[in-house]
């Protein structure tokens, strides 16, 4: 569920169960405005309504606003045969020498301080 503050129009994403069946008073963390949030309307179908809805779906007579339980089939993954078996060849000659990192570079190596202490005996 997405809540939107009526004052500053900040949006919050919360679970549907956070508001509860009776609604809830909520407060915007941005502007501290409080308002009463109505619960999410739940559609309850009787057994006869479910049978009528199933018949409408089977006949193809679905009207706007009807609840359809069947989700469309997700697209299928491409077939493995379409993937080439050899990896693509990357030519390293196209990369300039300055862009290549030296093989001995260690990003996590200890670096000495910027300047040594004046009196190394003091801590």
C-alpha positions in Angstrom: 0.0 0.0 0.0 1.2 3.5 -0.8 0.4 6.3 1.7 0.7 9.9 0.6 0.8 12.8 3.1 -2.1 15.2 2.4 0.1 18.2 3.3 3.6 17.7 1.8 2.7 14.8 -0.7 5.5 12.6 0.6 4.8 9.0 -0.3 5.4 5.9 1.9 5.3 2.2 1.0 3.9 0.1 3.8 2.5 -3.4 4.0 -1.3 -3.7 3.6 -1.6 -5.2 7.1 0.0 -2.2 8.8 -3.2 -0.1 8.5 -5.5 -2.8 9.8 -9.2 -3.5 9.0 -10.5 -0.4 10.9 -8.0 2.1 9.6 -5.3 3.9 11.5 -4.0 7.4 12.3 -0.6 7.9 10.7 1.9 10.7 10.9 4.2 12.0 8.1 7.9 11.7 9.1 8.7 14.7 6.9 6.2 17.4 8.0 4.7 15.7 11.1 1.2 16.1 9.8 -1.3 13.4 11.1 -4.3 12.0 9.3 -6.6 9.0 9.4 -5.8 6.4 6.7 -8.7 4.2 5.6 -8.1 0.5 5.3 -7.6 -1.2 1.9 -11.0 -2.3 0.6 -11.4 -6.0 0.4 -13.7 -7.6 -2.1 -15.6 -10.5 -0.8 -17.4 -12.7 -3.3 -20.2 -15.1 -2.3 -20.1 -18.6 -3.7 -22.8 -17.7 -6.3 -20.8 -14.7 -7.4 -17.7 -16.8 -7.8 -19.6 -19.3 -10.1 -21.0 -16.4 -12.1 -17.6 -14.8 -12.4 -16.1 -18.1 -13.6 -18.8 -18.5 -16.2 -18.1 -14.9 -17.4 -14.5 -15.7 -17.8 -15.1 -18.9 -19.6 -17.5 -17.2 -22.0 -15.2 -14.3 -22.5 -17.8 -11.8 -21.2 -15.7 -10.0 -18.7 -16.9 -6.5 -17.9 -14.8 -3.6 -16.5 -14.3 -4.0 -12.8 -14.7 -7.8 -12.7 -12.0 -9.6 -10.7 -10.2 -12.2 -12.8 -8.3 -14.8 -10.8 -6.2 -16.1 -13.6 -3.0 -14.3 -14.2 -1.5 -14.2 -17.7 1.3 -16.7 -18.4 4.8 -15.2 -17.8 7.1 -15.0 -20.8 9.3 -18.0 -21.2 13.1 -17.9 -21.0 15.0 -18.2 -24.3 15.9 -21.6 -25.4 19.5 -22.7 -24.6 20.1 -23.5 -28.2 20.1 -19.8 -29.1 23.1 -19.1 -26.8 26.4 -19.4 -28.6 28.7 -22.1 -27.2 32.0 -20.0 -27.6 32.4 -16.9 -25.5 32.9 -13.7 -27.4 36.5 -12.6 -28.1 37.5 -9.3 -26.5 40.4 -7.6 -28.0 42.7 -6.0 -25.4 44.7 -4.0 -28.0 41.8 -1.5 -28.1 42.5 -0.5 -24.4 45.2 2.1 -24.1 48.2 1.2 -21.9 47.4 4.1 -19.5 44.0 2.7 -18.7 45.3 -0.7 -17.8 46.0 -1.2 -14.0 49.5 -2.3 -13.1 49.7 -5.9 -12.0 51.5 -5.0 -8.8 48.9 -2.4 -7.6 47.3 -3.3 -4.3 44.4 -1.0 -3.4 44.4 -2.2 0.2 48.1 -1.9 0.9 49.1 0.1 3.9 50.0 3.7 3.1 52.5 5.6 5.3 51.3 8.9 6.9 51.6 12.1 4.9 54.5 13.3 7.0 56.5 11.7 9.7 56.2 12.8 13.3 58.6 15.5 14.5 59.4 13.5 17.6 59.0 9.7 16.9 59.4 8.9 20.6 56.2 10.7 21.5 52.9 9.2 20.9 
